[in-house]
Amino acid sequence: MLSEQIFRIQHQHPENLMARHFDAAYFNGLSPELQARLTRVIITGMQNPDSQMGAYAMNPDDYDLFQPYLDKLIRDYHGIEGELKQISNWDSDGTLDLASIDESLSNSSMRVRVGRNLSNFPLPGAMTRDHRIAFENSMIAVFKKLIANPDFGGSYISLTPGSSHEISHEQYLQLVAEHKMFKDMSADPYLSVAGISSDWPYGRGMYISADEQFIIWVGEEDHLRIMAMKCGCLLNEVFDHLHVSLDFIEAQGLVFARSEAYGYVTSCPTNLGTGMRASLHIALPRLTQNGSNVDLLKPVAKKLGLSVRGAGGEHTAAGAGGIVDLSPSARLMVSEGEIARKLYQGAKQMWALEQQG
Ligand code: ARG
């Protein structure tokens, strides 16, 4: 029985939010069709009991349809009480110069991404191979406009077998090693159980601008992962670059799925709101014991509203010299501009802690 299995997880893995908030009466009150739909949303957290969230939306309207249940997971994860309303505002209120914290931060690796999903396709977990290919083709038409625009230029590369944009496996691995392209998602048990990595590598690809500072991933955890990156020190510039570029692609007729309360719809409830993850790489050798222990930093970072991960992405260790990836944890009920300020302030506080002692 589904409920029994979930109650077992509730006891063994109290951190699993899917299980923590599961309500058998609510589930049993749904029609068989909706029960089947909700099961697909939570199956990742059932088969991966160590999940933190344990759920991925399968369709943009899942957050409305299953609101009485999913709202609890969302509020718990994001720490939100009271009225939910997501307002977009990219104003970071002036210059955020990392070099003003310390001269040695003047060539920092900065990256800001947003997850976006189109309202006219199922979310990645519920897409068929045909959907994935049709979606990729619809994006190729948009990328042609970017490529023709001298502000962007660049190219589109595809992993879809037989695509006219297809690259070799070696070229793909090279792009992954350079942190430009995403990894083979089918190795991720959370994503694969949810169906998000199904049909790999069909419909997967990447647009990259001529200056390599603007990238759009196609067919990862969200339909689109849109990001700006740069090595330098002016954080606000990277945010502005992303904002202007997003406006440009939206003007090509893309309609991003959005909800009044939860903001931009993302596959994972952890990304709702801005859909944004803004990060920078910073060397904290003392706080991480020269990179051997990133976990040491986590409680410290948490107090400051920051998340830390290894320099190689989610679930990786710190890089040489204790380089970690630092990002504000808040995504929902926070504006894009506030995230920019939080990242700057967070870097400043972490830097000060590193210098102490
Ligand atoms: N599904 C995983 C869990 O519930 C990952 C959640 C956050 N990470 C992500 N890439 N969405 O623990």
Boltz pocket constraint, residues with backbone or C-beta under 6 A from the ligand:
constraints:
  - pocket:
      binder: B
      contacts: [[A, 44], [A, 50], [A, 51], [A, 52], [A, 53], [A, 54], [A, 55], [A, 190], [A, 191], [A, 221], [A, 268], [A, 270], [A, 314]]
      max_distance: 6.0
